[in-house]
C-alpha cells in the first residue's frame, strides 16, 4: 500500500485506497508522505483523530525515519480562545449560571499559560460547555487585523505555523469550510501543497455536501438582532430606535418558525403547500431585514462592530434570496437547478437549506490547478471491491482504486449471526423483538456489548428495556447510553468496566476503537438505510432515475453497505480479538439484495442459530485462563 501511495505522490496522481482493519493504513500513507518531502496536508474525520495523528502517529513515524519534518495542527476557529471575546465576556458579566462562571474562571487562568489557545488542552471545561461560544470567534465576529490582540491571536498563530510547516494536519470540516468560504486557512495552504491525503475518506461526500450547501436559520437572525441592538446602543444610541428595528426582525423570525406547528419536520420546498403561511412569513422576514440593513448602512461607519453586523445582515439576506422563487413550489433553486431547497424545523428554530444535488462537479473544480497528488484512504470505500459509487459521488471516475484486505483471520475470529423469526423492521413490535433476541446473546457474552441503533428513538427504547430486564434478571452489566455523557467518557468507562453494554447511534458506528475482551459482541438493530423522508436523498434519487438509473441500487444500497461496514468494523480490532456480529434485520436474508450486503462484510462464519452463538462464547471462556482477583 505504501508503495502504491509513494508512486501516486511521485507522479502527482490520484489514488483511492481501501485498507481493511489492521493493515496499518496510517503508516502506509505517512511513510511516503514524510520521505517524499514538499508540503502535505493530511485531513482526517474528527478532531480526536486529528490529535491522535499529531500527538502520536506522526511523531512515531518521524522518529523511525529520522527525517527533519516540521508538523503543524490546524483546527477551526471555534477551537481557539479569542482574547477579544474573552475580555468582553469578563467585562460584561452577563453569565447567569454558576457553572458558566466557574468555567470562565478556568479559561481566563488557562489563557495565561497556553501557547496554542486550543480548548482541547483544557480538560477541566467540557467541550460542549456553553461558555465556549462567548470566548471564541466566528468568521462573522472576528475583527481581523483591526483587533487590538491581533499579534497575540491564537488562530493567526496556528495559521502562520501551518503556512511554514511541511505537514499540516486538519479535519474534513475545516478543509471544506475553508475551501468553500475561501477563508484564509486551508484555502491559503492548498496552492503550495504537493500532496493532499484524506484519511476516513468515506466521510467526505457528506461533509462536502454540508459545506458546499448554504443554510440560513431563524436562530442566526435572532443572534444578529441581539448583537446589533447591543452594538447600536453602545456606539450609535442616537442613530436609530434599535430595539424597534431589531425587535421587528426578531418577531418576523419567530413567526417564520411558527409557520410549521410540528416540532421536528423536514420538507422539500415543493412539498410545502402553496397556501402555507410559510411564504408570507418569509417575505415579512426579508422586508424587515432589508429595513435593518438600511439603518446599518447609515450607521456602520461609527464602529467596526456595527460594520460587522451590517456584513452579516447582508449575507443572511442574500442566502434568503434563493427562497423567494420557491413560492412556485420548485424543489430546486431557481438560481441554481443543481441545488435542492428544503426546510428543517426544530423545537425553537427553523433552518432553510440549499444543498447541492451532487458534489462531484464542485469537488472536481477544487482539484483543478497545479498538479498534485490526492490520496483517498479508508477501511470502507467499496461495495464488494467495486468503487463506482464512491468515485461517482466524489467526481473521481476513471481514477485508480485499489484494495488491501485485512490481515485478520475473520473465519476463526468472528461469527455473523442473523436471528430467526424477527418481524419486518417497519413493524411496531420490531424494537422490542430486537431486544428480546439480543438479551440471551448479551448474557452469553457476559455483557461486553455495543448495541448500535439507526435512530435516537431506538437508542432510548433499547435503554429503557435493557434497564428493566437487567434489574429483573439481576444481570450485573453496567449500562451506558449515548447522550448521558460525552463519547470519550462513555468509551473510557466502557473499557474500564470490562462487562458493560453501550447503546449508541451514528456517532458510535465509526472512529471507535475498543480492543481486547471489553468488546466481544456488536449488535446492529437494522440495516442503516437513510431515512426515506430525507429531501436531499429524494432529489438525488429522482435525478438518477431521470438518467435511467435505479435510485435504490445505485445510491441507497451502496451507501447503506458502506455505513454497515463501518459499524461491523468495531468488532475485530486486532489479531487476538474474537467476537460475534449480530445483525437483527431479516432483510439481510429474505431480500434479493441481502446477499450483496453480507458479501461486502468481512468473511465471518455465519449462523442463524442462537445455540451456535452461545457455544462460541462458551469456547472463549474455556480458553481463558482463570482470572486473578485483584485486591480492593
N, C-alpha and C positions, 0 to 999 in steps of 0.2 A: 504494500500500500504506500509506504514511504517513497519507494522508487517511482511509482506512478505519479505521486504528487510532486516529487522533485522534477520529473520530466515536464509536468504541466507548468511548474514555476519557471523552469529554464526557458521554455518556449512561449511564455505568455499565453497559455492555453486555459480553457475551462475544463473542469473535471467534476462530475457528480460521483461522489464516493459513498457507498453504503457499507458500513462495517459493523458486523454483529457484536454483541456484548462480549467484552473480554479480548478484543483484537488489539486494544491499545491505540485507538484511532487518534487520541490527543497527541501522543508521542509521534505517531506516523505523520502528522502534519507539522508538528513543531520542529522536529529534527531538520527536515529540508528547509523550512522557512528560516530557521536561525542560521543554518550553514550557508544558504544562498546569498544572504545579505540584501541590501536595499530595504525599502520601507514596507512593513507588513501590517495590515490591520486584521486582527482576529476578532470576530464578532460572535458572541455566544447567546444562549437563550435567556438567561436570567442573571440578575446581579450576583446571586450566590455563586453561580458557575464562573462568573467574571472574576470574583475574588479568589476562587479556587485556582483558576489559571494563573492569576497574577502572583498569588502568595505561595503557591505550591508547585504547580506543574512546570511553569516556565523556569523558575529558579533551579528545579531539578535537572531539566534538560540543558540549561545554560552551563551549569556546573559540570555535568557529564561531558559535554562537548568542549568545555573550556573556551567559549567564544565571548569576545567583549561586546555583547549586545546590550543596548540600553532599552529599557521597557517602561512604558507608562500605562496608567489605568485611567480611563476617561468615562465618567458617568454623566447622566443627565443632570441638568441644572438643579433639579429639586433634591439632589443628594448632597449638595454642599450648603453649609450655613452661609447666609448673606449678612455681612457686617451691618449694612444699612438697615435691613428689615429687623435684625435682632435689636439694634439700637432703638429703632422706632417702637418696637413691641415693649422693650424695657421701659421706655419713657411714657407711653400712653396708658400702660397698666390696665388694659381692657380685659384681662384674663379673669374668668369667673370661677373656674374650678380649682380646688387646691392641688389636684394632680398637675394641671397645666402650670401653675405657679412653681411647683417643685421641679417639673421638667425644664422650665425656663431657667431656673437657677443652675441646674446641671449643665445646660447648654452654654450659659454665659461663663461657667468655670472652664468648660471644655475648650472654648474658642481661644482661651489664653495659652493653652498648651499644645494644641494640634497644629501640625504643619500642613495637613491636607484639607481640614474642614469637612471631611467625609463623615456623614452621620452614621455610617455603618460601624465606625470606630467607637461610637458612644453607646455601649450596650445597655447603660442604665436607663436610657429613654427608648421606649418601644418604637419600632419603625413606623407604626401606624398612629403614634400619638398626635392629637390634633394640633398641638403647638408647632409642629414642624412647618405647617402651611404658613405660619406667621413669621418664621425666621429664615425662610428660603425664598428665592426669587423665581419668577417665571419669565418667559421671553417677553411677556407684556409688561411686567412690573420691574424689569431691570433698567437701571438708569444709564448703563453703559459707561462710556468714558467721562460722562458728566458727574459720576458718583464720587463723593469725597474719599471713598475707600477703594477706588479703582485699583490702585497699586498693590493693595493687600488682598484683592478679590480671589477667593479660592477657585472659582470657576475659571477665571482668566489664567491663574497659575497652572491649573490642570491642563488647560488647552495649550498653554505655552510649552509645557513638558511634552505633551503629545506631539506637538509640531517637531520637536527636536529628537524624539525617541526613534529607535529602529523598529520596535514592535509596539503597537498600541492595542490595548485590549478594551473593546467596547461591548455593548449588548445590542441585540437586534432593534429594540425600541429606540435607542439613541441613534443607531445607524440610520434607520428610516425616517425618524422625526427630523434629524438634521438634514438629510438629503432632500426630504420633501419640502422642508421650510427654507432650504438653502441657508440654514443657520450656520454660524461660523465655527462649529465644532468639527464633526466628521466631514462635512461638505468641503472644508478647507484642507483636510488631510488627504482626501481622495486623490486629487490630482498628482500628489507626489508618491502615492503607494504603487509598488510593483505588484503586490500580491494582496488579495482580499480573501480571507478564509472565513466561511460561515460554519461554525460548529452548531449542532442541533438545528441543522438547516431545514428540517421538516416543518419548523415553526414559521418559516419566512412567508409563505403565502398569506397566512392570517395576519401576521404583524404588518406586512406591507399594505394589505388591504385597509387596515386601520389607519395607516398614516398617509396613504395617497387618497383617502377619502376626506370629507370635511364634515365637522359636526358643530352645531350651534345649540346651546341649551338654555332653558329659562334660568337655570341657576347662574350661568355666566352673565346673563343680562342683569340679574339681581345683584350679583357681586359688583358689576360695573357701576350700577346705580349707587351702591353704598360707598364705593371708593370715590366716585365723582362728587357725591354730596360732601364727604369728609374733606376732600381736597378743595372743593369750591368754597366751603365755609372758612377753610384755613387761609386761602390765598386770594379769594375774589368774592368776599362776602357781599359786596355791593354790586357784583356783576350780574346777578340773576336771583330769582327765587328758587334756590337749589332744591329745597325739599319738595316744591311743587313740581318742577320739571323732572326730577329723578323719580318722585313718587308716581308720576303718570306712567313712566316706562315700567316700573316695578309692578304696578297694578295690572297693566296690559299683559305682562309676562305671566302673572299668576292666572289671569283669565284664559290665557292660551293653554296652560296646563289643564285648566278645568274643562276645556273643550272635550276631553275624554274622561268620563266618570270612572272608568276602570282604574284599578291600582297598578296593574302591570299589563302592558299591551305592546305588540309590535305590528305595525301595519305598513304596507307599501302605499305610496301616495295614491295609486289608482284604487286602493281598497277603501279609501276614506270617502264616505257618501258626499255627493256634491252639495247637499243641503246641510252638511255638518257645520256647527258653529266654528270649527277649526279655521276655515279660510277667512272668515270675518275677523276672528281674534288675531290671526297672523297679520292681516292688513293693519289692524289697530296698533300692534307692536311696532310694525315698520314705520307707521306715521309718527308715533310718539318718539321713536328712536331718532327719526330724522329731525324732530324738533330739538332733541337733546344735543345732536351733532351741531345744529345751527348755533346753539348757545355756546358750546365748547369751541367752535370756530372763532367766536368773538373774544373768548377769554383765555384760550390756551397759552398765549404768549406770556401770561402773568406768572406761570410756574411750570417747571419741567414735568411735574407730576400731573398737571392738568392736560398738558400736551399728550402725555401717555394715555390718559383716559380718552382723549379725542381719537387717537390712533386705534385704540381697542374698539371704540364705538363704530368707527368707520369699517373696521374689519368684520365685526359682527353683522353690520347692515349688509355688507357685500355677500357674506355667506347666506344670509336670509333671502337675498335677491333671487337665487336659483329657484326658490319655492314659489315665487309669485306666479309662475307659469303652471304650477302644479294644480291649480284650481280646475284646470280642464281634465283632471283625472289621469295625467300622464304618470307612468311608473318610472320613466327615466327623465333626467333633467332636460329641459328644453334647450339649455345652452350646451349640453354635452350628453348625447344619447348613450355614451358608454358608462354613464353613472346611474345608479339606482337611487331613487329618492324614497326614504322611509322614515317613519316616526317611531319612537320608543318612549313609552310613559313609565315613570317610576312613581313611588308614593308621593314625592313632593316636587318632581321636576319632569320636564318633557325635553327630549332630545330630537333634533331634526338632523338626519344623516343624509349625506350624498356619498355613496360608496361605489368605487369602480367595479364594473362587471368583471373585468379581468385585469390583473396587474402585469400580465405578460408584456404588453406593448410599453407600459410605463417603465418597467424594470429593464427592458431591452434598451430603452433610451439612456438609462442611468449607466449602462455598461459600455456605451459608446465612448469615444475619446481615445487617448493614447493606449496602446496595447498593454494589458497586464493580465496576470492570471487570476482566475476566480475559482475557488475550491468550495464545493458544497458537500459537507460531511455530516452524516447522521447514521444512527443504527436503523432508521426506518424511512426509506425513501421509495422503496419499490414494492410492487404487488406481485408476488411470485416471480421475482427477478425482472419484472417489467417496469421501466422507469417512465413510461409515456405520460402517466397522469401528472407526476411531479414536474417533468420537463415542460409540459404544456402550460401548467399553472404559472411557471416562472419565466416562460419565454426562452427555454433552453433547448428547444427541439434541435436535433442533429448534433448536439454536443456529446462528447464521450461520457459514458456512465459505466462504472464498474462496481462489483460487489465482492466483499471479502467475508466469508462465513465465520460465525463464532467458533472458537476452538473448543467450546464446551461439548460434553457428551450428553446431549439432551435426552437421548433414548434411555439412558440409565439414570440420569439425574432428575428427570421430571415426568409427570403424568398429566395428561389433559383429560379432565373429567366433565362430561356434559350429562347432568342428571336426567333420568327418565321422568315422564309424567308431569312436566310443568305446563301450565296453561300458556296461551299466546301472550306476548308481552303487553298487548293493548288491553288485556282483561283486567277488571278492577281487583281481582284477587292476586294479581301477579306478584306484587311486592311481598305480600305475606307468604306466598308459596316459595319465593326465593329464600326467605329466612327459615322456613320450615325445612327446606332441603339443605341449607347451609349449616344449621345447628349441629347435627351429628358429625359433620365433617370438621367443624371448628373444634368440637370436643375431642375427636380422634387426633387432631393436630396439636392438642394441648394449647389452644389459643394460637399465638404466633401467626396472626392472620391480617391481611389487608382485605377489606371489603370495598371494592371500587364501584361507585354508582355513577349513572349517567346524568342524574339530576340531583339538585339540592333537596327536593322534596323526598326522593327515595332515601337520601342520607338520613334525613330526620325521622322518617318512618322506621328505617332499619335500626336506628339508635334507640328509638322508643321500644321496639320489640325485643331487641337483644338485652336491654337493661332489665326488662321484666323477666325474660327467660333465664338470664344468668342468676338472677335473685331466686327465682322459683326452683331452679335445679341446683342451686348452691355451687355454681361454677366460679372458680377463683380468678377469672380473667379480667384484668383491668381494661376498661372500655375507653377509647379515645375517639373523639368526634371532631371532624373539621369544623372550625369556627369557634371551638371552645378555647383555643389558644392558637398562637402563630404556628405556621407549618414546621419551622425548625424546632420549636419547643416540643411540639407533639412527637416529632420523629425522635428527638433525644429521649423523651420519656418512653417511647415505644421500644427503642433499643435497650434501654436500661432495665425495663420490666422483664423482658425475656419470654413472657407468655401473654402479651397483650393482644387486643383486637382493635384495629384502627379503621374507622369508616370515613372515607373521603370521596370527593367528586373530582372533577377535571384536574385540579392542581396537584393531586397525588398520582395521576396516571403517568407522569413523566418527570425526569430530573430528580428522582428519589432513589437513593442507593442504600439499601439495608442488607448487608452481607451477613452470612452465618445463620445460626439457628433461630435468631429472633423472628425471622420471617420464613415460614415454610408453606404457607397457603395463601394464594391470591384468588379471591372470588370476584368475578365480574358479573354484575347483575344483568346487563343486556348489551347487545351489540351497539357500539356508540355511533349510531346514525345521527346526523344533525337534525334538530327539531324541524318538523315539516312546515311550521308556521314562520320560518326564517325568510324574510322578504328578499334578502340578497340571494339566498340559495334558490328560491323560486325563480328569480330573474335569470340566474345563471343556467338553470335547467331549461328555462324557456329559450334562452339564446342557443344552447347546444341543440335543442330539438329543432330549431329553425334551420340548423345546418344539417339536419337529418341524422343527428347522433342520439343515443339513448341517454337521457339525463341520469338515470339510476346507474346504469352500467359504467358510464364514462366519468361520473363525478361522485355521486353519493357513496357508491360501493367502495371505490379505491380510497376515498377519504376515511371511511369507517375502518377499513382494513389497516391503514397506516396508524390510525389512532389506537386500534385494538393491539397492534404490535407493540406500541409504547406501553400500554397497560400490562401486557403479558411479560414485557421485559423487566418488570420489577422483581420477578420471582428468582431467577438464577443469575446471581451477580458474580460468582467466581467458580473455579473448577471443583470446589468441595461442597457447594450448595446443593441441597436436594429439596424438592417440593412439588406441590400439586397446584395446577392452574385449573380452577373450576369456572367454566363459563355456563351461566344458567340459561341462556337464551336458546329455546328449541329450534329457532330458525337456522342455527348452525347445522342441524341435522336434516330438517324437513323442507328446506328451501333449496332450489337448484343452485343458488349462488353460495350456499353454505360451504360446499367443497372448496371453492376458490379461497374462501376465508381461512379455513383451517390449514390449507396447503401453504398459506403465506406465513403461518406461525412457526416457531421453532419445532423441529421434528420430535416432539414428545411421544411417548407411548400413549395410546388413547383408550379410554374406557367409558362405559355408561353405568357401571355398577358401583354402588356405594361401598360394597364389601372390598372391592379392589383397592379403593382409596384407604379404607381402614387398615388393610393388610400392608399397604405401602408405608403408612405411618408406624405400624407395629414393628415392621422390619427395621425402621430407623431407630426405634427405641432399643431393640435388641442389639444393634450395632454400637449404640452409645455406651461409653464406659460409665460406671456409677458415678454420680456427682458427689464431689466432696462438699460437705456442708460448711459454709464459712461462718465464723463466729459473728454474732450480732445480727 
